[in-house]
């Protein structure tokens, strides 16, 4: 039993020391993942969510609708080779929609990062209807 306790504490400490950058901490956090959309509503969220795949056709819009009271949120899209094709970061109080327009048929991997995030966001693509709010059609690396 003593060996097991030592092992468990050692594994916990290694995970704590090496995994801090990828830890998620949230309060009253609701995630909504469906085909063609990803959403989150949270009173507080700091962490990283990785691994959602988005398939986009050339000219198709990926919309990031954000309603944020405070904190920051970053969304990054990477291609199959791990190259970042798009990134957007919003900080403080923000309400609006930003868009990425696919330059070709592509499968993209989404990373969501929050730091003290309070609010909600919804990411839509594919055959989704239009979004409300400020619309900024932007493609490229960073905003």
DOROTI-975896 format. One record per residue (C-alpha): x, y, z; residue in three letters; residue number from 1. Coordinates in nm, 4 decimals, m for minus. Layout:
# DOROTI-975896
REC         c1         c2         c3   nuza   zalum
REC          X          Y          Z    ala     NUM
...
# end
This chain:
# DOROTI-975896
REC         c1         c2         c3   nuza   zalum
REC     0.0000     0.0000     0.0000    unk       1
REC     0.2838     0.2375     0.0819    unk       2
REC     0.4457     0.1796    m0.2596    unk       3
REC     0.1139     0.2518    m0.4305    unk       4
REC     0.0707     0.5798    m0.2378    unk       5
REC     0.4222     0.6895    m0.3278    unk       6
REC     0.3579     0.5992    m0.6928    unk       7
REC     0.0240     0.7862    m0.6999    unk       8
REC     0.1766     1.0995    m0.5435    unk       9
REC     0.4704     1.0857    m0.7866    unk      10
REC     0.2415     1.0540    m1.0897    unk      11
REC     0.0246     1.3388    m0.9600    unk      12
REC     0.3253     1.5681    m0.9086    unk      13
REC     0.4687     1.4877    m1.2526    unk      14
REC     0.1308     1.5602    m1.4102    unk      15
REC     0.0975     1.8813    m1.2134    unk      16
REC     0.4443     2.0049    m1.3055    unk      17
REC     0.4339     1.9108    m1.6738    unk      18
REC     0.0657     1.9507    m1.7539    unk      19
REC    m0.0139     2.2941    m1.6166    unk      20
REC    m0.0241     2.4509    m1.9620    unk      21
REC    m0.3043     2.2181    m2.0657    unk      22
REC    m0.5111     2.2136    m1.7473    unk      23
REC    m0.8718     2.3217    m1.7736    unk      24
REC    m1.0448     2.5000    m1.4886    unk      25
REC    m1.4018     2.6137    m1.5240    unk      26
REC    m1.6995     2.7284    m1.3200    unk      27
REC    m2.0540     2.6784    m1.4482    unk      28
REC    m1.9220     2.5708    m1.7871    unk      29
REC    m2.1588     2.4334    m2.0530    unk      30
REC    m2.0192     2.2867    m2.3754    unk      31
REC    m2.2325     2.2217    m2.6813    unk      32
REC    m2.0791     2.0171    m2.9606    unk      33
REC    m2.2929     1.9199    m3.2580    unk      34
REC    m2.2271     1.8536    m3.6233    unk      35
REC    m2.1483     2.1910    m3.7764    unk      36
REC    m2.1159     2.3855    m3.4494    unk      37
REC    m1.9249     2.4112    m3.1232    unk      38
REC    m2.0346     2.6305    m2.8351    unk      39
REC    m1.9423     2.7202    m2.4792    unk      40
REC    m2.1081     2.9272    m2.2072    unk      41
REC    m1.9097     2.9842    m1.8909    unk      42
REC    m1.8916     3.1969    m1.5782    unk      43
REC    m1.5161     3.1330    m1.5701    unk      44
REC    m1.2930     2.9245    m1.7966    unk      45
REC    m0.9160     2.9044    m1.8207    unk      46
REC    m0.7668     2.6258    m2.0239    unk      47
REC    m0.7223     2.4645    m2.3615    unk      48
REC    m0.9642     2.2549    m2.5655    unk      49
REC    m0.8009     2.0749    m2.8576    unk      50
REC    m0.8919     1.8203    m3.1175    unk      51
REC    m1.2156     1.9219    m3.2909    unk      52
REC    m1.2005     1.8647    m3.6669    unk      53
REC    m1.3699     2.1052    m3.9039    unk      54
REC    m1.4152     2.0123    m4.2690    unk      55
REC    m1.4540     2.3188    m4.4896    unk      56
REC    m1.4974     2.3595    m4.8629    unk      57
REC    m1.3345     2.6373    m5.0638    unk      58
REC    m1.5145     2.9679    m4.9999    unk      59
REC    m1.7061     2.8319    m4.7003    unk      60
REC    m1.7202     3.0482    m4.3877    unk      61
REC    m1.6254     2.9418    m4.0389    unk      62
REC    m1.7961     3.1928    m3.8054    unk      63
REC    m1.6755     3.2719    m3.4533    unk      64
REC    m1.9629     3.4430    m3.2689    unk      65
REC    m1.8346     3.5764    m2.9350    unk      66
REC    m2.0192     3.7393    m2.6437    unk      67
REC    m1.7524     3.8009    m2.3783    unk      68
REC    m1.7778     4.0007    m2.0559    unk      69
REC    m1.4133     3.9634    m1.9523    unk      70
REC    m1.0999     3.7582    m1.9940    unk      71
REC    m0.9615     3.6434    m2.3266    unk      72
REC    m1.0296     3.3750    m2.5823    unk      73
REC    m0.8202     3.2507    m2.8741    unk      74
REC    m0.9217     3.0241    m3.1587    unk      75
REC    m0.6613     2.8674    m3.3878    unk      76
REC    m0.7132     2.6533    m3.6972    unk      77
REC    m0.4358     2.4209    m3.8139    unk      78
REC    m0.4145     2.2150    m4.1301    unk      79
REC    m0.3422     1.8414    m4.1394    unk      80
REC     0.0326     1.9061    m4.1299    unk      81
REC     0.0054     2.1172    m3.8122    unk      82
REC     0.0537     2.4547    m3.9833    unk      83
REC    m0.1574     2.7364    m3.8430    unk      84
REC    m0.3834     2.8776    m4.1151    unk      85
REC    m0.5897     3.1148    m3.8986    unk      86
REC    m0.5926     3.2582    m3.5487    unk      87
REC    m0.8120     3.5112    m3.3698    unk      88
REC    m0.7811     3.6480    m3.0158    unk      89
REC    m1.0298     3.8690    m2.8347    unk      90
REC    m0.9759     4.0267    m2.4930    unk      91
REC    m1.1863     4.2142    m2.2395    unk      92
REC    m1.5440     4.3011    m2.3174    unk      93
REC    m1.6292     4.2005    m2.6738    unk      94
REC    m1.9435     4.1224    m2.8695    unk      95
REC    m1.9345     4.0315    m3.2369    unk      96
REC    m1.8604     3.7813    m3.5084    unk      97
REC    m1.5404     3.7188    m3.6993    unk      98
REC    m1.5105     3.4862    m3.9971    unk      99
REC    m1.2502     3.2739    m4.1649    unk     100
REC    m1.3119     3.1923    m4.5317    unk     101
REC    m1.1593     2.8637    m4.6444    unk     102
REC    m0.9126     2.9166    m4.9268    unk     103
REC    m0.9464     2.5561    m5.0465    unk     104
REC    m1.1195     2.2312    m4.9508    unk     105
REC    m0.9513     2.1448    m4.6231    unk     106
REC    m0.9729     1.9557    m4.2966    unk     107
REC    m0.8786     2.1821    m4.0088    unk     108
REC    m0.8095     2.1152    m3.6422    unk     109
REC    m0.9470     2.3642    m3.3893    unk     110
REC    m0.7805     2.4739    m3.0668    unk     111
REC    m0.9771     2.6860    m2.8193    unk     112
REC    m0.7896     2.8707    m2.5417    unk     113
REC    m0.9465     3.0695    m2.2616    unk     114
REC    m0.7966     3.2805    m1.9858    unk     115
REC    m1.0399     3.4070    m1.7249    unk     116
REC    m1.3071     3.3840    m1.9942    unk     117
REC    m1.6605     3.4828    m1.8904    unk     118
REC    m1.9292     3.4738    m2.1570    unk     119
REC    m2.0219     3.2544    m2.4490    unk     120
REC    m1.9151     3.1704    m2.7996    unk     121
REC    m2.0414     2.9642    m3.0882    unk     122
REC    m1.8386     2.8433    m3.3838    unk     123
REC    m2.0375     2.7396    m3.6905    unk     124
REC    m1.9477     2.6045    m4.0340    unk     125
REC    m2.1066     2.4140    m4.3163    unk     126
REC    m2.4747     2.4573    m4.3919    unk     127
REC    m2.5486     2.6747    m4.0893    unk     128
REC    m2.7676     2.9817    m4.1279    unk     129
REC    m2.6218     3.3336    m4.0916    unk     130
REC    m2.5138     3.4761    m3.7566    unk     131
REC    m2.6188     3.7866    m3.5683    unk     132
REC    m2.3935     4.0715    m3.4635    unk     133
REC    m2.1032     4.2528    m3.6171    unk     134
REC    m1.9675     4.0750    m3.9213    unk     135
REC    m1.6043     4.0909    m4.0274    unk     136
REC    m1.5032     3.8732    m4.3209    unk     137
REC    m1.1372     3.8074    m4.2597    unk     138
REC    m0.8953     3.5467    m4.3782    unk     139
REC    m0.5298     3.5233    m4.3012    unk     140
REC    m0.3054     3.4462    m4.0096    unk     141
REC    m0.3974     3.6921    m3.7324    unk     142
REC    m0.6388     3.9686    m3.6550    unk     143
# end
